[in-house]
Amino acid sequence: MSKENIPYKIYLSENELPAYWYNVRADMKNKPAPLLSPATHEPLKFEDLRPVFCDELIKQELNDTDPLIPIPDEIREFYKMYRPAPLVRAYCLEKKLGTPAKIYYKFEGNNTSGSHKLNSAIAQAYYAKKQGLKGVTTETGAGQWGTALSMACSYFGLDCQVYMVKVSYEQKPFRREVMRTYGANVTPSPSNTTEVGKKILAEFPGTGGSLGCAISEAVEAATKQEGYRYVLGSVLSQVLLHQTVIGLETMTAMDKYGIKPDVIIGCAGGGSNLGGLISPFMGRKLRGEADYQFIAVEPASCPSLTRGKFVYDFCDTGHVCPLAKMYTLGSEFMPSPNHAGGLRYHGMSSILSQLYDDKLIEARSVEQTAVFDAAQQFARVEGILPAPESSHAIRVAIDEALKCKETGEEKTILFGLTGTGYFDMYAYKAFNDGTMSDYIPTDEDIAKGLAGVPRFPGNMI
Ligand SMILES: *Cc1c(COP(=O)(O)O)cnc(C)c1O
């Protein structure tokens, strides 16, 4: 199709908003391994998970068979406030790079939370409300998830308690204020409001906290209060399911214009945006209808797919959560201070982990300064100031487009632009000042993290 026929932005109409989420597990030959009890190492059933998670969300978590899960009308109504999200043809970036490749990105930053996380937050808040709960607890690292959940909870009139990693709480006071504006209660973690928090504080006084530690506190807070459940913004299969609204819209828009992506790229923290973007395309690949190259991009400082092991591991530092089989660096792995807070988790979605192990997707790790260099190039020609997390995908999209420049191939490249970076200006400042560093963990660092993986029959490293 000639350039004239493809607009800069492809918008779908409200009526084209997906009516179903797509559950890729239904089409996977090798299903992701079940969650296990950390105590007995037996697969967890619906009843086991009820004290922690909302009922309907547990059903989604355990559902390996239904390909289509209807999106309730109340959630679609909320989606309509900021969706369908635009699919953008990066004409300006293509021109700047001088590449014959065609580059598209799906932009998820057009809402106050500034990222794709709202797609799952609103679904999780809806099911909590429907179950008659009073509120939910959660953790947040960089703050995007906490913000999204605050927005979703205020919409449905639910109490929202956020445990925010202490360093972020201090470094990102404006994130905190957005959450408070939406009525959330924000506690810096570790805190003395929970037993696990007190224990961590006693052991490591003055610690800046971590995501794994905030998760432990949020889970404890949920189980100790009547009418509360814990919700999570990534990693779980239910979250990946909700995020398939990204891929479904993208596929509808591309099909409409007769565009077929050759390469699909996304950044991978816990794997929800990438999983959501690629799921419908992966479904076609799994059913033998089409082929695509999928690339997961992670930071070199937290390389769970490229340097981790595919084993059962703890999801949190306090070891209160179920065990998940995933590519992991170990729950005690401490990534060096990296500016892409949303990509600092030690593990990876078990769906993506299985697809990666089956060689259906590839993974690349990229260094921080190269990521910000790509972010800057992108911001200058495409006008959007990207989140550091999203910029990992931009880096690899640019690399692929430059390869096409060398070979003359006219590949179609699609990537997920997960959010905006307005709350990450300290990171941009470090880049602009030339003080940003690229710390890559040594093999010893990796081995140290992996030493904390639980050992039991069938879980050998
Ligand atoms: C949280 C976040 C990510 C990473 O999370 P996934 O679950 O891997 O998608 C990426 N980009 C942005 C902007 C985020 O907020």
The ligand as an SDF file (V2000), in Angstrom:
LIG
                    3D

 15 15  0  0  0  0  0  0  0  0999 V2000
    5.1400   -1.2840   34.2430 C   0  0  0  0  0  0  0  0  0  0  0  0
    5.5780   -0.7870   32.9360 C   0  0  0  0  0  0  0  0  0  0  0  0
    6.2360   -1.6180   32.0170 C   0  0  0  0  0  0  0  0  0  0  0  0
    6.6290   -3.0250   32.3020 C   0  0  0  0  0  0  0  0  0  0  0  0
    5.6360   -3.8790   32.7490 O   0  0  0  0  0  0  0  0  0  0  0  0
    5.1390   -5.1390   31.8970 P   0  0  0  0  0  0  0  0  0  0  0  0
    4.2580   -5.8740   32.8250 O   0  0  0  0  0  0  0  0  0  0  0  0
    6.3500   -5.9040   31.5070 O   0  0  0  0  0  0  0  0  0  0  0  0
    4.4200   -4.6000   30.7380 O   0  0  0  0  0  0  0  0  0  0  0  0
    6.5760   -1.0850   30.7820 C   0  0  0  0  0  0  0  0  0  0  0  0
    6.3060    0.1920   30.4540 N   0  0  0  0  0  0  0  0  0  0  0  0
    5.6810    1.0220   31.3180 C   0  0  0  0  0  0  0  0  0  0  0  0
    5.4330    2.4200   30.8980 C   0  0  0  0  0  0  0  0  0  0  0  0
    5.2960    0.5680   32.5760 C   0  0  0  0  0  0  0  0  0  0  0  0
    4.6690    1.3850   33.4090 O   0  0  0  0  0  0  0  0  0  0  0  0
  1  2  1  0
  2  3  1  0
  2 14  2  0
  3  4  1  0
  3 10  2  0
  4  5  1  0
  5  6  1  0
  6  7  2  0
  6  8  1  0
  6  9  1  0
 10 11  1  0
 11 12  2  0
 12 13  1  0
 12 14  1  0
 14 15  1  0
M  END
$$$$
